[in-house]
Amino acid sequence: MKPTRSSYDVVVVGGGHNGLVAAAYLGRAGRSVLVLERQAGTGGAAVSAAVFDGVDARLSRYSYLVSLLPRQIIEELGLAFVTRRRRISSYTPVGAGGLLVDTGSAERTRESFVRLTGSDQDFVAWQRLYARTGRLAERVFPTLTRPLPSRAELRRVVDDDLVWAALFERPLGELIESAFVDDTVRGVVLTDALIGTFTQAHDPTLRQNRCFLYHVIGNGTGDWDVPVGGMGALTDALADAARAAGAEIVTDCPVTGIETDGRTAEVSYPDGVVGAGHVLVNAAPHELARLLGAPAEPKPEGAQLKINMLLTRLPRLRDGSVDPREAFAGTFHIGESYSQLDRAYGEAAIGRIPSAPPSEIYCHTLTDPSILSPELAAQGAHTLTLFGLHTPAKLFAKDPAGVKAELVKATIAQLDSVLAEPISECLAMDERGAPCLEAKTPLDLEHEVGLPGGHIFHRDLAFPYRADEDATDPAVRWGVSTGRPNVFLCGAGAVRGGGVSGIPGHNAAMAVLEPHP
């Protein structure tokens, strides 16, 4: 396929979910739109794939849960896409017991806290903290699809001086340590500040605070939901919506350069060049600099390990009081107490594989078995998705394959340490007789999905406000500015980017459609 025209109102670079959102909105607004995608299909990191040879299971291979996608985008674009809520928020094994957080039963959760900690002190503190972040979510989440507020404006929206100081001004570790006593409870809270972010509780740059904020405000509730049909169901629906709106999508077409004079632009690809009034870039700012021939900011660094597994059955737990179907339905924390997370960060920061790699797991098929064939589902098969923390890209630089193998072995050993049986006894086999387990490091994500440094947010997340109190430039007002008047970011590297949300795509489209003064 090739573009059918020599120029378009808008050229979107990258057919990931944000680029498709932007294309759909702009097409519906009557703009001529071209999407250029370097891979053979659309979706970017939000795709489903039959990962294991001869096995009829379509896993969400890279990204896997949905929290930040606004209902507004689903409804406005008419997407045939739904998510399901997980009743169990988390389970954390500790010795022969564990901590279960059941959002459907406060009393059951309180009893679990008391068994673990010896009192309900941390439970009360937990209820108090998440009541306040719930109110924060209700107030902040709707602003993400509106013009970007100034810092002062967002503070007025938050309308809670204690929460503002704790989350926007002081390191998150201070809040956690003042509110909670138990090491396990503190760690469970901290994990939301570390997903995709290599940092620690007292980082003065507040990277951990920004990550925590985005994890607790999603959908105005903080819930992380399961995409029915897998993550590819979302991007397939978005591609359909973009095409229905008139957008052209050309795959197997990597963009090689962008030139702009601020009014018009030219986008180069291997077989030619196409003109554009606006260019929306659904790629990391580091990659955008290369395309523009501009000096790049330091390359971002991802710090996560993703392991996808298919099981013949769920493993037995050391904690006999909890059904594995509940324990794995939410987020299953491994080696993620507060002190364990701090130790793992310190080891990784000096270039060592963590001695006890922290990770968390969830089971998609307990909430949505549709990603399995009817035969696999009837046999009791399940998927497990493991997300490992504190594994920065630099660990793999000298020996990518060797370090990856060592890390996977250590991570699985850490998982086995909290189970009543080795996970290997539950792994399904593919048609070649190999275990159904695949692992992705930051270097794999860079190579396969085009994420510089394997950073899943394209770069460090930003607080959802602007510094310029009097911004009139539409790109600045919507948080998608690149410094070029007609080149906008529409991917995770935009302000209010990160996660599977569609928000940067929506906001870039709104900036294009907003008249410039």
C-alpha positions as CSV (number, residue, x, y, z in Angstrom):
1,M,0.0,0.0,0.0
2,K,1.0,3.6,-0.6
3,P,-0.7,6.9,0.1
4,T,-3.3,7.8,-2.5
5,R,-2.7,11.6,-2.4
6,S,0.4,13.8,-2.5
7,S,-0.8,15.9,0.5
8,Y,-3.2,15.7,3.5
9,D,-4.5,18.0,6.1
10,V,-2.9,15.8,8.7
11,V,-0.3,13.0,8.6
12,V,-0.1,10.8,11.7
13,V,3.2,9.2,12.3
14,G,2.6,5.9,14.0
15,G,-0.5,3.7,14.1
16,G,-0.6,2.9,17.8
17,H,-3.7,3.5,19.8
18,N,-3.1,7.2,20.3
19,G,-2.4,7.8,16.6
20,L,-5.6,6.0,15.7
21,V,-7.7,8.0,18.2
22,A,-6.3,11.2,16.6
23,A,-7.0,10.0,13.1
24,A,-10.6,9.0,14.0
25,Y,-11.4,12.4,15.6
26,L,-9.9,14.4,12.7
27,G,-11.5,12.3,10.0
28,R,-14.9,12.8,11.7
29,A,-14.2,16.5,11.7
30,G,-13.8,16.4,7.9
31,R,-10.0,16.6,7.7
32,S,-8.1,14.4,5.2
33,V,-5.9,12.1,7.3
34,L,-3.1,9.7,6.5
35,V,-1.6,7.3,9.2
36,L,1.8,5.9,8.4
37,E,2.8,2.8,10.5
38,R,6.2,1.1,10.3
39,Q,4.9,-2.3,11.3
40,A,2.8,-4.8,9.4
41,G,-0.3,-4.0,11.5
42,T,-1.7,-1.2,13.6
43,G,-1.8,-1.2,17.4
44,G,1.8,-0.5,18.5
45,A,2.2,-2.0,22.0
46,A,-1.5,-2.4,22.5
47,V,-2.0,-5.6,20.5
48,S,-3.1,-9.2,21.0
49,A,-1.1,-12.0,19.6
50,A,-1.0,-15.8,19.4
51,V,2.3,-16.0,21.2
52,F,2.9,-19.7,21.5
53,D,3.2,-22.0,18.5
54,G,0.1,-24.1,17.8
55,V,-1.7,-22.7,20.9
56,D,-5.0,-20.9,20.4
57,A,-4.7,-18.2,22.9
58,R,-4.4,-14.5,22.0
59,L,-2.5,-12.7,24.8
60,S,-2.2,-8.9,25.3
61,R,1.5,-9.2,24.5
62,Y,2.9,-5.9,25.7
63,S,0.3,-3.6,27.4
64,Y,-2.4,-5.5,29.2
65,L,-4.7,-3.4,31.5
66,V,-6.9,-0.3,31.0
67,S,-7.4,2.5,33.5
68,L,-6.9,5.8,31.8
69,L,-9.1,5.4,28.7
70,P,-12.0,7.8,29.1
71,R,-15.5,6.6,28.5
72,Q,-15.9,9.9,26.6
73,I,-13.5,8.6,23.8
74,I,-15.2,5.2,23.6
75,E,-18.6,6.9,23.2
76,E,-17.6,9.7,20.9
77,L,-15.9,7.4,18.5
78,G,-18.6,4.7,18.8
79,L,-16.1,2.0,19.7
80,A,-17.3,-1.6,20.2
81,F,-15.0,-2.1,23.1
82,V,-15.7,-2.9,26.8
83,T,-13.7,-3.6,29.9
84,R,-14.5,-5.6,33.0
85,R,-13.7,-4.5,36.6
86,R,-11.7,-6.8,38.9
87,R,-13.3,-7.2,42.3
88,I,-10.0,-8.3,43.9
89,S,-7.6,-5.4,43.9
90,S,-4.6,-7.3,45.1
91,Y,-3.2,-10.2,47.0
92,T,0.3,-10.2,48.6
93,P,1.6,-13.5,49.9
94,V,3.6,-13.2,53.2
95,G,4.9,-16.4,54.7
96,A,2.1,-18.9,55.0
97,G,-0.5,-16.1,54.9
98,G,-1.0,-12.9,52.9
99,L,-2.8,-9.6,52.5
100,L,-6.0,-9.7,50.4
101,V,-7.7,-6.4,49.3
102,D,-11.3,-7.1,48.3
103,T,-13.0,-4.1,46.9
104,G,-16.3,-5.8,47.3
105,S,-15.9,-6.3,51.1
106,A,-14.4,-3.8,53.4
107,E,-14.8,-6.2,56.3
108,R,-13.0,-9.0,54.6
109,T,-10.2,-6.6,53.7
110,R,-10.0,-5.4,57.3
111,E,-9.8,-8.9,58.6
112,S,-6.9,-9.6,56.3
113,F,-5.1,-6.5,57.4
114,V,-5.6,-7.5,61.1
115,R,-4.2,-11.0,60.5
116,L,-1.1,-9.6,58.8
117,T,-0.4,-6.6,61.0
118,G,-2.0,-7.4,64.3
119,S,-4.4,-4.5,64.3
120,D,-6.6,-2.4,62.1
121,Q,-4.4,0.7,62.3
122,D,-3.0,0.3,58.7
123,F,-6.4,-0.7,57.4
124,V,-7.9,2.6,58.7
125,A,-5.0,4.5,57.2
126,W,-5.6,2.6,53.9
127,Q,-9.2,3.5,53.8
128,R,-8.4,7.1,54.6
129,L,-5.7,7.4,51.9
130,Y,-7.8,5.8,49.1
131,A,-10.9,7.8,50.0
132,R,-8.8,11.0,49.4
133,T,-7.2,9.7,46.2
134,G,-10.7,8.6,45.1
135,R,-11.9,12.2,45.5
136,L,-8.7,13.4,43.7
137,A,-9.5,11.0,40.8
138,E,-13.1,12.3,40.5
139,R,-11.8,15.9,40.3
140,V,-8.6,15.5,38.2
141,F,-9.5,12.8,35.7
142,P,-12.1,14.9,33.8
143,T,-9.4,17.6,33.2
144,L,-7.3,15.2,31.1
145,T,-9.5,15.7,28.0
146,R,-9.8,19.5,28.5
147,P,-7.3,22.2,27.8
148,L,-4.3,21.8,30.1
149,P,-4.8,23.7,33.3
150,S,-2.0,25.8,34.9
151,R,-0.5,24.5,38.1
152,A,-2.6,27.0,40.1
153,E,-5.8,26.0,38.3
154,L,-5.2,22.3,38.9
155,R,-4.5,23.0,42.6
156,R,-7.9,24.7,42.8
157,V,-9.5,21.7,41.2
158,V,-7.8,19.3,43.7
159,D,-9.1,21.5,46.5
160,D,-7.2,19.5,49.2
161,D,-4.1,21.1,50.5
162,L,-2.9,18.0,52.3
163,V,-3.2,15.8,49.2
164,W,-1.6,18.5,47.0
165,A,1.4,18.8,49.3
166,A,1.8,15.0,49.6
167,L,1.4,14.2,45.9
168,F,2.6,17.3,44.1
169,E,5.2,18.8,46.3
170,R,6.9,16.2,48.7
171,P,8.4,12.8,47.9
172,L,5.7,10.1,48.2
173,G,7.8,8.1,50.7
174,E,7.0,10.7,53.3
175,L,3.3,10.1,52.9
176,I,3.7,6.3,52.9
177,E,5.9,6.3,56.0
178,S,3.7,8.7,58.0
179,A,0.5,6.8,57.1
180,F,1.5,3.2,57.4
181,V,3.5,1.0,59.7
182,D,3.7,-2.4,58.1
183,D,6.4,-3.1,55.6
184,T,4.1,-5.1,53.3
185,V,1.3,-2.5,53.3
186,R,3.8,0.2,52.6
187,G,5.1,-1.7,49.6
188,V,1.7,-2.4,48.1
189,V,1.0,1.4,48.1
190,L,4.4,2.2,46.6
191,T,4.1,-0.2,43.7
192,D,1.7,2.1,41.9
193,A,4.5,4.7,41.9
194,L,7.0,2.3,40.2
195,I,5.2,0.7,37.2
196,G,7.3,1.7,34.2
197,T,9.3,4.1,36.4
198,F,12.8,3.4,37.7
199,T,12.9,5.3,40.9
200,Q,12.5,5.0,44.7
201,A,10.2,6.4,47.4
202,H,12.2,9.5,48.3
203,D,13.3,10.6,44.8
204,P,13.5,14.4,45.0
205,T,12.5,14.7,41.3
206,L,9.1,13.3,42.2
207,R,9.0,10.8,39.3
208,Q,7.4,8.4,41.8
209,N,4.7,10.9,42.6
210,R,3.8,11.4,39.0
211,C,3.6,7.7,38.3
212,F,1.5,7.2,41.4
213,L,-0.9,10.0,40.4
214,Y,-1.6,8.5,37.0
215,H,-2.2,5.1,38.6
216,V,-4.8,6.3,41.1
217,I,-6.9,8.7,39.0
218,G,-7.8,6.4,36.0
219,N,-11.5,6.6,35.0
220,G,-12.1,8.8,38.0
221,T,-11.9,5.7,40.2
222,G,-8.3,4.4,40.0
223,D,-9.6,0.9,38.9
224,W,-7.4,-1.0,36.5
225,D,-9.8,-3.0,34.2
226,V,-9.4,-6.0,31.9
227,P,-10.0,-5.4,28.2
228,V,-12.5,-7.9,26.9
229,G,-11.1,-9.7,23.9
230,G,-7.6,-8.6,24.8
231,M,-5.8,-5.3,24.1
232,G,-6.0,-5.9,20.4
233,A,-9.8,-5.6,20.6
234,L,-9.3,-1.9,21.4
235,T,-6.9,-1.1,18.7
236,D,-8.8,-3.1,16.1
237,A,-11.9,-1.1,17.0
238,L,-9.9,2.2,16.8
239,A,-8.5,1.2,13.3
240,D,-12.1,0.5,12.2
241,A,-13.3,3.9,13.6
242,A,-10.4,5.7,11.9
243,R,-11.1,4.1,8.5
244,A,-14.9,4.7,8.9
245,A,-14.1,8.4,9.4
246,G,-12.2,8.5,6.1
247,A,-8.6,8.1,7.4
248,E,-6.1,6.3,5.2
249,I,-3.9,3.8,7.0
250,V,-0.7,2.6,5.3
251,T,1.3,-0.1,7.1
252,D,4.8,-1.4,6.5
253,C,5.7,2.2,5.9
254,P,8.3,3.7,8.4
255,V,8.7,7.4,8.4
256,T,12.3,8.5,7.8
257,G,12.1,12.3,8.2
258,I,9.9,15.3,8.9
259,E,10.6,18.8,7.5
260,T,8.5,21.8,8.4
261,D,8.5,25.6,7.9
262,G,5.8,26.0,10.6
263,R,3.0,26.3,8.1
264,T,3.3,23.2,6.0
265,A,5.3,20.0,6.4
266,E,6.8,17.2,4.4
267,V,6.9,13.6,5.7
268,S,9.4,11.2,4.1
269,Y,9.1,7.5,3.9
270,P,11.2,4.9,1.9
271,D,9.2,5.3,-1.3
272,G,8.5,9.0,-1.3
273,V,7.3,12.1,0.5
274,V,3.9,13.4,1.4
275,G,2.8,16.9,2.3
276,A,0.8,17.9,5.4
277,G,-0.7,20.9,7.1
278,H,-0.1,19.3,10.5
279,V,2.0,16.3,11.5
280,L,1.0,14.4,14.6
281,V,3.7,12.1,16.0
282,N,2.7,9.0,17.9
283,A,6.3,8.3,18.8
284,A,8.7,9.1,21.7
285,P,10.1,12.7,21.8
286,H,13.6,11.1,21.4
287,E,12.5,9.5,18.1
288,L,10.8,12.8,17.0
289,A,14.1,14.6,17.4
290,R,15.7,12.1,15.1
291,L,13.0,12.5,12.5
292,L,13.4,16.3,12.6
293,G,17.2,16.2,12.5
294,A,17.2,18.1,15.8
295,P,19.4,17.5,18.9
296,A,17.8,14.8,21.1
297,E,17.1,14.9,24.8
298,P,18.9,12.0,26.7
299,K,17.6,8.6,25.6
300,P,14.9,7.4,28.0
301,E,15.4,4.2,29.9
302,G,12.7,1.6,30.5
303,A,13.0,-0.6,33.6
304,Q,10.5,-3.5,33.4
305,L,10.4,-7.2,32.5
306,K,7.3,-8.6,31.0
307,I,6.7,-12.4,31.1
308,N,3.7,-14.0,29.4
309,M,2.7,-17.5,30.4
310,L,0.0,-20.0,29.6
311,L,-0.9,-22.5,32.3
312,T,-2.8,-25.8,32.2
313,R,-4.1,-24.8,35.7
314,L,-3.5,-22.2,38.3
315,P,-0.8,-23.0,40.9
316,R,-1.5,-23.9,44.5
317,L,-0.7,-21.3,47.1
318,R,1.1,-21.6,50.4
319,D,-1.8,-19.7,51.9
320,G,-4.6,-22.2,52.0
321,S,-7.2,-19.6,53.1
322,V,-7.2,-17.9,49.7
323,D,-8.5,-19.5,46.5
324,P,-5.9,-19.1,43.7
325,R,-8.8,-17.9,41.5
326,E,-9.1,-14.9,43.8
327,A,-5.4,-14.4,44.5
328,F,-4.5,-14.1,40.8
329,A,-7.6,-12.3,39.7
330,G,-6.3,-9.0,41.0
331,T,-2.6,-7.9,41.3
332,F,-0.5,-10.6,42.9
333,H,2.5,-8.9,44.5
334,I,5.9,-10.8,44.8
335,G,8.9,-9.4,46.6
336,E,7.2,-6.0,46.8
337,S,7.4,-5.0,50.4
338,Y,8.7,-1.5,51.0
339,S,12.1,-2.7,52.1
340,Q,12.4,-5.3,49.3
341,L,11.6,-2.6,46.7
342,D,14.2,-0.3,48.1
343,R,16.8,-3.0,48.2
344,A,16.0,-4.1,44.6
345,Y,16.3,-0.5,43.4
346,G,19.6,0.0,45.1
347,E,21.0,-3.2,43.5
348,A,19.8,-2.3,40.0
349,A,21.0,1.3,40.3
350,I,24.6,0.0,40.6
351,G,24.2,-2.4,37.7
352,R,23.2,-5.6,39.5
353,I,20.3,-7.9,38.8
354,P,18.1,-7.6,42.0
355,S,18.8,-10.5,44.3
356,A,15.0,-10.9,44.8
357,P,13.4,-9.4,41.7
358,P,10.1,-7.7,42.6
359,S,7.2,-8.3,40.3
360,E,3.4,-8.5,40.1
361,I,1.1,-10.9,38.3
362,Y,-2.5,-11.0,37.1
363,C,-4.6,-13.5,35.3
364,H,-6.6,-12.1,32.4
365,T,-8.6,-15.2,31.8
366,L,-10.2,-15.2,35.3
367,T,-12.0,-12.0,34.2
368,D,-12.2,-12.6,30.5
369,P,-11.8,-16.2,29.2
370,S,-12.6,-15.1,25.6
371,I,-8.9,-14.8,24.7
372,L,-8.7,-18.6,24.9
373,S,-10.3,-21.1,22.5
374,P,-13.3,-22.8,23.9
375,E,-11.2,-26.0,24.1
376,L,-8.5,-24.4,26.2
377,A,-11.1,-22.7,28.5
378,A,-12.9,-26.0,29.0
379,Q,-9.6,-27.7,30.0
380,G,-9.0,-25.1,32.7
381,A,-6.2,-23.2,31.0
382,H,-5.2,-19.7,32.2
383,T,-2.9,-17.0,31.2
384,L,-0.5,-15.2,33.6
385,T,1.0,-11.8,33.0
386,L,4.0,-10.9,35.1
387,F,5.4,-7.4,35.2
388,G,8.8,-7.1,36.8
389,L,10.2,-3.9,38.3
390,H,13.6,-2.4,38.7
391,T,15.2,-4.0,35.6
392,P,16.7,-0.9,33.8
393,A,17.8,-1.2,30.2
394,K,21.4,-0.7,31.2
395,L,21.5,-4.0,32.9
396,F,21.2,-5.8,29.6
397,A,23.7,-3.6,27.6
398,K,26.7,-5.9,27.6
399,D,25.0,-9.3,27.4
400,P,21.4,-8.9,26.5
401,A,20.6,-12.6,26.1
402,G,22.6,-13.8,29.1
403,V,21.3,-11.2,31.5
404,K,17.7,-11.8,30.2
405,A,18.0,-15.5,30.9
406,E,19.5,-14.9,34.4
407,L,16.8,-12.4,35.2
408,V,14.0,-14.6,34.1
409,K,15.4,-17.5,36.1
410,A,15.7,-15.3,39.2
411,T,12.2,-13.9,38.7
412,I,10.6,-17.3,38.3
413,A,12.5,-18.5,41.4
414,Q,11.1,-15.6,43.4
415,L,7.6,-16.5,42.2
416,D,8.1,-20.1,43.1
417,S,9.1,-19.0,46.6
418,V,5.6,-17.9,47.4
419,L,3.8,-20.9,45.8
420,A,3.1,-24.4,47.1
421,E,4.5,-25.8,43.8
422,P,6.8,-24.7,41.1
423,I,5.1,-22.7,38.4
424,S,6.9,-25.0,35.8
425,E,4.5,-27.8,36.9
426,C,1.6,-25.7,35.6
427,L,3.0,-24.4,32.4
428,A,1.4,-25.5,29.2
429,M,3.5,-26.7,26.3
430,D,3.4,-25.5,22.7
431,E,3.3,-27.7,19.6
432,R,7.1,-28.2,19.8
433,G,7.0,-29.2,23.4
434,A,8.5,-26.0,24.7
435,P,7.0,-24.3,27.8
436,C,4.5,-21.5,27.1
437,L,6.6,-18.7,28.5
438,E,8.0,-15.6,26.8
439,A,9.9,-12.7,28.3
440,K,10.3,-9.1,27.1
441,T,13.0,-6.8,28.4
442,P,13.4,-3.0,27.7
443,L,15.7,-3.9,24.8
444,D,13.1,-6.2,23.3
445,L,10.5,-3.4,23.5
446,E,12.9,-1.0,21.8
447,H,13.6,-3.5,19.0
448,E,10.0,-4.8,18.5
449,V,7.8,-1.9,19.2
450,G,10.1,1.1,18.7
451,L,10.2,2.4,22.2
452,P,13.5,4.2,22.8
453,G,15.2,2.5,25.7
454,G,12.1,0.3,26.1
455,H,10.4,3.1,28.1
456,I,6.7,2.3,28.1
457,F,5.7,5.9,28.8
458,H,8.1,7.2,26.0
459,R,9.8,9.4,28.7
460,D,9.2,10.2,32.4
461,L,5.6,11.2,33.1
462,A,4.7,14.8,33.7
463,F,2.3,16.4,36.2
464,P,-1.0,17.2,34.3
465,Y,-0.6,21.0,34.3
466,R,1.3,23.6,32.3
467,A,3.9,26.1,33.5
468,D,2.8,29.0,31.3
469,E,-0.2,30.7,33.0
470,D,-1.1,32.6,29.8
471,A,-0.7,30.1,27.1
472,T,-2.6,30.8,23.9
473,D,-0.9,28.4,21.5
474,P,-3.3,25.5,20.9
475,A,-0.5,22.9,21.2
476,V,0.6,24.3,24.5
477,R,-3.0,24.6,25.7
478,W,-3.6,20.9,25.0
479,G,-0.2,19.7,26.2
480,V,1.0,18.4,22.8
481,S,3.6,21.0,21.8
482,T,6.9,20.1,20.2
483,G,8.1,23.7,19.6
484,R,7.2,23.4,16.0
485,P,3.9,25.2,15.2
486,N,2.4,22.5,13.1
487,V,4.1,19.3,14.5
488,F,2.4,17.9,17.6
489,L,3.0,15.0,19.9
490,C,0.0,12.6,20.0
491,G,1.7,9.7,21.9
492,A,2.6,8.8,25.5
493,G,5.4,11.4,25.6
494,A,2.8,14.3,25.5
495,V,1.8,15.9,28.8
496,R,-1.0,13.7,30.2
497,G,0.5,10.7,28.3
498,G,1.4,7.2,29.4
499,G,-0.7,4.1,29.7
500,V,-3.4,3.0,27.3
501,S,-5.6,6.0,27.3
502,G,-6.1,7.7,23.9
503,I,-5.9,11.0,25.8
504,P,-2.8,12.4,23.9
505,G,-4.5,11.4,20.6
506,H,-7.7,13.1,21.6
507,N,-5.8,16.2,22.8
508,A,-3.6,16.5,19.7
509,A,-6.7,16.3,17.5
510,M,-8.4,19.0,19.6
511,A,-5.3,21.2,19.2
512,V,-5.4,20.8,15.4
513,L,-9.1,21.7,15.4
514,E,-8.7,24.7,17.7
515,P,-8.2,27.9,15.7
516,H,-4.8,29.6,16.3
517,P,-5.2,33.2,17.4
